[in-house]
Amino acid sequence: MAVNNAINDDMVVRYGTAYLKNEMKICEFANRKYEKDFTNKTGDTLRIQEPNYYQARDGVNFVPKSINQNSKALVVMDEFGQDFEIDSRQLAQSFPDLANAVVKPAIESIKVEANKRMMAQINKAFHFTGSSGAPLNSFPSVNAGRTVLKKFGIESNNAYGIYSIDDYASIAGGLNNNFNTRLNSFISKTGDLPYFAGHTILEDNDVLNHVSGTASAATVTVDGATQSGLTLNVTGLAVSDPDAFKEGDLLVIDGILATNVNNQTGVSAAQFSVAADVGSDGSGNAAVTLNNPITPTVLDPNEGTVTDYPANGATVTVIPSHQKNFIAHPDACTMVSQKLPEAPGRVCRYIEGSDGRGYMSIRYVRDWNYNTGAHIFRFDVLMGFLVFNKYLALNISQPASV
């Protein structure tokens, strides 16, 4: 067998690009429209103004609305990659063997990491439908998420859902033989689900299983009247419990209803996402930091997120541990991939793949270790992730009234 004396870097790029175009999952559906706005003059941060939502004026009198000047920062600072060292004996393989041994696992590990980082953002969604711990296995299960999006004024027809492999299989099994012959045949032959219940359905191994804090099993109540903003004081927890609330916990406050994007009130129970782990003090109290603010419409008619202040003593329900399946509108999450600078004095190429919505750029660098004689392969990516609009995504489990 002829020895592979030279690494064909162009073939590395071709193989890498082919691998990159497959199985991107959430990265394929993320909003990519801001990539073109990043230049060497913007730096690593782009501020994106939040949209304005208004209700129509009643009557003929002029009633000007204030303009929402709030913005969010999309920061491209997530740099990660994969590294390999291969000795000369391994390089005696044919190039397809080398590609499968090095290029494919490198690209796949980067795609998995990008998926995980985007999942971590989308799992900060502020809405939840379902009963945790119960399988998704029926049309109402899947349709419940679409229903919640519609309640909040979001068009769900081009939404997408990403489910754990187990829940995806449970949905397929529950739907099979319960609809028309064509759908039953499709599910039976492929095990896959088509566009269904108003959204594209996908499965992904990176869907997170969220383990809630111990507050989910406690009788928790609001501690203090007229609370607003990003902190909620509560009581009723076990004393000195470091695991009372976990980042990503979802909670509901009795009597507090949410507004939708048009500020229509009472569309659903308001749900709040916990921003960081919180323990209780020696009296069973805690100050919980939230991702989404408590903003009563009486405090801010234009930007109010809930109907009223939480009442002192109102029950706070924390959603128990659950699988973080989700349904999202394409504009819910934003992803940006930027091209890293060349590595001076080294073999440097770029593996770039486009899915029609955006692209991912991976820098490939090859070098040689003079001490060991090993060939060095390095793959790097620079990305940014952001969930832009709180209304556009939700976690989903088994159906329940929301």
LUMVEX-570926 format. One record per residue (C-alpha): x, y, z; residue number from 1. Coordinates in Angstrom, 3 decimals, padded with zeros to 6 digits. Last residue first. Layout:
residues N
X,Y,Z,NUM;
...
END
This chain:
residues 402
-052.018,026.660,030.594,402;
-054.180,023.550,030.812,401;
-052.007,020.474,030.456,400;
-050.387,018.543,027.637,399;
-047.321,016.287,028.224,398;
-044.025,018.158,027.870,397;
-043.108,021.407,026.125,396;
-040.683,024.250,026.635,395;
-041.595,027.503,024.921,394;
-040.314,029.870,022.268,393;
-041.290,033.110,020.530,392;
-042.536,035.266,023.381,391;
-039.136,035.791,025.022,390;
-037.646,037.369,021.905,389;
-033.925,037.438,021.275,388;
-032.545,034.156,022.524,387;
-028.874,034.781,021.782,386;
-025.850,032.836,020.547,385;
-022.444,033.969,019.261,384;
-019.812,031.983,017.413,383;
-016.095,031.558,016.776,382;
-014.933,028.151,015.507,381;
-011.626,026.291,015.695,380;
-010.207,023.024,014.233,379;
-006.615,021.975,014.936,378;
-004.707,019.072,013.373,377;
-001.174,018.348,014.547,376;
001.117,015.817,012.851,375;
003.294,014.003,015.367,374;
007.078,013.929,015.044,373;
007.381,013.967,018.821,372;
009.654,016.961,019.461,371;
009.211,018.748,016.112,370;
005.417,018.718,016.414,369;
004.000,019.400,012.951,368;
001.223,021.795,011.911,367;
-002.215,021.820,010.350,366;
-004.852,024.527,010.883,365;
-008.546,024.304,010.007,364;
-010.713,027.325,010.765,363;
-014.406,026.464,010.935,362;
-017.005,028.851,009.478,361;
-020.693,028.112,009.974,360;
-023.280,029.450,007.575,359;
-026.601,031.169,007.282,358;
-030.166,030.558,006.197,357;
-029.525,028.641,002.951,356;
-027.776,025.784,004.760,355;
-024.246,027.036,004.277,354;
-021.024,025.252,005.168,353;
-017.536,026.612,005.597,352;
-014.318,024.728,006.249,351;
-011.510,027.247,006.135,350;
-007.846,026.526,005.429,349;
-004.570,027.188,007.218,348;
-001.178,025.502,006.792,347;
000.927,027.434,009.271,346;
003.177,030.500,009.163,345;
000.461,032.857,010.348,344;
-002.849,031.283,011.508,343;
-005.529,033.035,009.484,342;
-008.111,035.156,011.252,341;
-011.374,033.571,012.483,340;
-014.473,033.756,010.297,339;
-017.612,034.588,012.240,338;
-020.619,032.419,013.065,337;
-023.770,034.095,014.369,336;
-026.796,032.453,015.965,335;
-030.118,034.038,016.837,334;
-033.010,032.463,018.691,333;
-036.720,033.217,018.672,332;
-036.867,034.405,015.063,331;
-037.390,030.888,013.721,330;
-040.482,030.466,015.961,329;
-039.854,027.926,018.679,328;
-041.135,024.671,020.115,327;
-039.206,023.034,022.906,326;
-038.243,019.766,024.532,325;
-036.502,020.410,027.843,324;
-037.273,017.105,029.560,323;
-038.675,017.713,033.013,322;
-037.910,018.145,036.711,321;
-040.840,019.734,038.559,320;
-042.358,023.101,037.530,319;
-042.120,025.458,040.518,318;
-045.456,026.696,041.878,317;
-045.493,029.961,043.840,316;
-048.613,030.401,045.970,315;
-049.632,033.978,046.752,314;
-048.726,035.083,050.293,313;
-048.272,038.749,049.347,312;
-050.071,039.249,046.066,311;
-048.037,039.284,042.876,310;
-048.358,042.670,041.134,309;
-050.829,042.789,038.267,308;
-051.647,041.782,034.693,307;
-048.226,040.620,033.587,306;
-045.643,041.604,030.943,305;
-046.197,045.358,030.948,304;
-044.276,047.203,028.247,303;
-046.872,049.719,027.098,302;
-049.046,050.111,030.207,301;
-045.994,050.161,032.553,300;
-046.762,050.025,036.280,299;
-050.456,049.144,035.922,298;
-049.395,046.708,033.184,297;
-047.415,044.814,035.793,296;
-043.717,044.168,035.015,295;
-042.362,041.020,036.649,294;
-039.135,040.679,034.705,293;
-037.873,037.758,032.614,292;
-034.610,036.017,033.499,291;
-035.447,035.937,037.198,290;
-033.314,036.230,040.344,289;
-034.935,034.547,043.357,288;
-034.505,036.168,046.768,287;
-034.902,033.320,049.259,286;
-036.578,032.582,052.586,285;
-036.549,029.357,054.620,284;
-035.607,031.099,057.870,283;
-031.933,030.113,057.897,282;
-031.546,031.279,054.308,281;
-032.598,029.521,051.108,280;
-030.331,028.752,048.165,279;
-030.476,030.238,044.669,278;
-029.023,028.917,041.399,277;
-029.236,031.520,038.653,276;
-031.628,033.083,036.115,275;
-034.895,031.428,037.166,274;
-037.478,031.525,034.355,273;
-040.915,032.986,034.946,272;
-044.357,031.875,033.845,271;
-047.481,033.997,033.560,270;
-050.685,031.974,033.437,269;
-052.273,032.471,030.038,268;
-054.028,035.016,027.821,267;
-055.061,037.276,030.710,266;
-054.044,040.538,029.142,265;
-053.684,041.788,025.597,264;
-050.424,043.679,025.436,263;
-050.068,043.053,021.690,262;
-047.132,040.681,022.257,261;
-049.117,038.726,024.858,260;
-049.842,039.639,028.445,259;
-049.361,037.109,031.223,258;
-051.640,036.253,034.115,257;
-050.702,036.384,037.802,256;
-053.276,034.855,040.169,255;
-050.953,032.166,041.562,254;
-047.330,032.736,040.631,253;
-045.848,030.220,038.157,252;
-042.258,029.016,038.151,251;
-039.760,027.628,035.657,250;
-036.347,026.451,036.843,249;
-033.587,027.306,034.361,248;
-030.928,027.970,036.994,247;
-031.766,025.870,040.035,246;
-033.849,026.890,043.026,245;
-033.828,025.467,046.575,244;
-030.517,023.620,046.200,243;
-028.466,025.376,048.908,242;
-031.121,024.637,051.574,241;
-030.534,026.704,054.711,240;
-034.109,026.165,055.907,239;
-036.528,024.239,053.707,238;
-038.536,026.715,051.690,237;
-041.741,028.484,052.751,236;
-040.702,032.005,051.691,235;
-040.317,034.000,048.494,234;
-038.763,037.267,047.331,233;
-038.907,037.727,043.556,232;
-036.156,039.664,041.792,231;
-036.070,040.755,038.142,230;
-038.535,043.614,038.323,229;
-041.681,043.873,040.411,228;
-042.904,043.164,043.924,227;
-046.013,044.988,045.118,226;
-046.462,042.856,048.292,225;
-043.950,040.823,050.298,224;
-042.919,037.163,050.579,223;
-044.609,035.243,047.762,222;
-045.334,031.634,048.707,221;
-043.593,028.259,048.445,220;
-045.057,024.966,049.640,219;
-042.120,022.703,048.793,218;
-041.604,019.919,046.228,217;
-040.619,022.162,043.300,216;
-038.598,024.266,045.768,215;
-036.121,021.368,045.866,214;
-034.562,022.645,042.663,213;
-035.453,021.345,039.230,212;
-033.456,018.814,037.233,211;
-033.721,019.760,033.558,210;
-033.155,017.004,031.029,209;
-031.550,018.689,028.059,208;
-032.157,018.061,024.375,207;
-028.721,017.236,022.931,206;
-029.744,013.899,021.376,205;
-031.940,015.685,018.866,204;
-035.269,014.897,017.244,203;
-037.103,017.141,014.795,202;
-040.720,018.163,014.207,201;
-041.591,020.936,011.734,200;
-044.541,022.941,012.991,199;
-048.299,023.434,012.707,198;
-049.453,020.158,014.206,197;
-047.175,018.154,011.896,196;
-044.473,018.634,009.302,195;
-043.300,015.045,008.965,194;
-042.430,012.577,011.744,193;
-039.801,009.898,011.305,192;
-039.884,006.161,012.076,191;
-039.213,005.712,008.374,190;
-041.561,002.989,007.128,189;
-044.144,002.979,009.913,188;
-044.234,006.768,010.233,187;
-044.734,007.301,006.482,186;
-047.326,004.536,006.227,185;
-049.340,005.941,009.135,184;
-049.199,009.410,007.579,183;
-050.441,008.124,004.207,182;
-053.084,005.884,005.728,181;
-054.727,008.696,007.686,180;
-054.433,009.184,011.430,179;
-054.338,007.039,014.583,178;
-052.364,004.108,013.191,177;
-049.065,005.746,014.219,176;
-049.558,008.910,016.252,175;
-048.659,007.430,019.637,174;
-045.633,005.603,018.290,173;
-044.341,008.702,016.517,172;
-044.873,010.809,019.651,171;
-043.077,008.242,021.831,170;
-040.183,008.059,019.372,169;
-039.797,011.850,019.538,168;
-040.051,011.692,023.339,167;
-037.206,009.158,023.487,166;
-035.009,011.014,020.995,165;
-035.496,014.279,022.862,164;
-037.613,016.815,021.030,163;
-036.942,019.808,018.812,162;
-039.970,021.676,017.513,161;
-040.087,024.066,014.590,160;
-042.244,027.075,013.834,159;
-043.281,028.091,010.324,158;
-047.024,027.764,010.956,157;
-046.726,029.097,014.508,156;
-047.721,032.739,014.063,155;
-047.122,034.255,017.491,154;
-049.867,036.229,019.238,153;
-049.213,034.867,022.719,152;
-052.216,032.619,022.494,151;
-050.917,031.322,019.157,150;
-047.641,030.258,020.773,149;
-049.598,028.473,023.501,148;
-051.679,026.574,020.953,147;
-048.601,025.451,019.000,146;
-047.215,023.980,022.206,145;
-050.447,022.137,022.993,144;
-050.568,020.618,019.485,143;
-047.769,018.183,020.245,142;
-049.388,016.670,023.317,141;
-052.881,017.002,021.826,140;
-051.718,014.793,018.906,139;
-050.593,012.048,021.249,138;
-047.586,010.400,022.846,137;
-045.473,012.893,024.758,136;
-044.416,011.019,027.855,135;
-045.185,012.229,031.398,134;
-042.321,013.369,033.648,133;
-043.322,017.006,033.651,132;
-046.940,017.798,032.941,131;
-047.394,020.088,029.975,130;
-046.870,023.543,028.638,129;
-044.008,025.821,029.537,128;
-043.225,029.439,028.797,127;
-040.256,031.647,029.630,126;
-037.731,030.121,027.252,125;
-034.321,029.933,028.902,124;
-033.978,026.555,027.218,123;
-033.336,028.408,023.974,122;
-029.997,029.643,025.285,121;
-028.701,026.301,026.583,120;
-029.947,024.684,023.377,119;
-027.818,027.109,021.354,118;
-024.781,026.111,023.370,117;
-025.597,022.406,023.039,116;
-026.139,022.661,019.277,115;
-022.817,024.475,018.840,114;
-021.100,021.763,020.910,113;
-022.682,019.004,018.821,112;
-021.640,020.750,015.614,111;
-018.079,021.092,016.910,110;
-017.931,017.413,017.895,109;
-019.279,016.401,014.478,108;
-016.689,018.465,012.641,107;
-013.806,016.925,014.585,106;
-015.272,013.421,014.384,105;
-015.526,013.710,010.568,104;
-012.108,015.246,009.975,103;
-009.988,012.903,012.079,102;
-010.636,009.156,011.747,101;
-013.201,009.329,008.932,100;
-011.014,011.703,006.947,99;
-007.921,009.613,007.641,98;
-009.661,006.489,006.346,97;
-010.838,008.407,003.258,96;
-007.225,009.633,002.825,95;
-005.649,006.192,002.663,94;
-003.757,005.196,005.784,93;
-000.018,005.697,006.115,92;
-000.852,008.788,008.146,91;
-001.497,006.542,011.145,90;
002.113,005.380,011.047,89;
003.311,008.966,010.842,88;
001.757,009.927,014.153,87;
-001.540,011.761,014.554,86;
-002.280,014.606,016.989,85;
-005.799,015.940,017.175,84;
-007.532,019.121,018.375,83;
-011.190,020.229,018.460,82;
-012.853,023.618,018.721,81;
-014.307,026.366,020.842,80;
-014.657,030.130,020.769,79;
-017.848,031.668,022.143,78;
-017.234,035.430,021.960,77;
-019.675,036.765,019.387,76;
-021.904,038.942,021.557,75;
-025.497,039.722,020.606,74;
-026.474,042.452,023.051,73;
-030.153,043.113,023.585,72;
-032.015,046.356,023.108,71;
-034.607,048.436,024.895,70;
-035.668,051.678,023.237,69;
-039.369,050.834,023.200,68;
-041.063,053.862,021.699,67;
-043.702,055.587,023.793,66;
-047.241,055.549,022.487,65;
-049.027,058.698,021.379,64;
-052.750,059.001,022.205,63;
-054.467,061.353,019.701,62;
-058.201,061.394,020.390,61;
-060.402,059.720,017.784,60;
-061.609,056.632,019.662,59;
-059.792,053.543,021.006,58;
-056.124,053.372,020.026,57;
-054.834,050.015,018.739,56;
-052.679,047.871,021.022,55;
-048.949,048.047,020.584,54;
-045.873,045.870,020.100,53;
-042.404,047.334,019.525,52;
-039.487,045.107,018.576,51;
-036.281,044.867,020.640,50;
-033.319,046.792,019.306,49;
-030.279,044.679,018.488,48;
-026.895,045.658,019.922,47;
-023.971,044.017,018.146,46;
-020.890,042.991,020.091,45;
-017.561,041.442,019.047,44;
-016.154,044.494,017.295,43;
-018.489,046.511,015.085,42;
-015.742,047.937,012.873,41;
-014.198,044.611,011.814,40;
-017.667,043.678,010.592,39;
-020.759,042.052,012.041,38;
-023.958,043.146,010.319,37;
-023.815,040.300,007.773,36;
-024.236,037.743,010.536,35;
-027.419,039.430,011.788,34;
-029.813,037.482,009.543,33;
-028.966,034.077,010.991,32;
-032.183,033.263,012.875,31;
-031.805,029.698,014.116,30;
-033.357,026.858,012.126,29;
-030.246,025.161,010.770,28;
-028.380,025.649,014.035,27;
-031.221,023.812,015.756,26;
-030.557,020.595,013.829,25;
-027.126,020.780,012.180,24;
-027.353,017.147,011.081,23;
-025.593,017.421,007.727,22;
-023.998,020.390,005.969,21;
-020.848,020.251,008.086,20;
-019.958,016.707,007.028,19;
-019.782,017.744,003.360,18;
-017.768,020.848,004.255,17;
-015.299,018.771,006.224,16;
-014.786,016.338,003.360,15;
-014.123,019.173,000.945,14;
-011.892,021.066,003.391,13;
-009.847,017.986,004.233,12;
-009.610,017.297,000.491,11;
-008.123,020.769,000.016,10;
-005.617,019.973,002.741,9;
-004.249,016.948,000.904,8;
-001.871,015.614,003.516,7;
001.301,014.368,001.898,6;
003.223,011.139,002.273,5;
000.149,008.877,002.267,4;
002.202,005.696,001.960,3;
001.355,003.427,-000.925,2;
000.000,000.000,000.000,1;
END
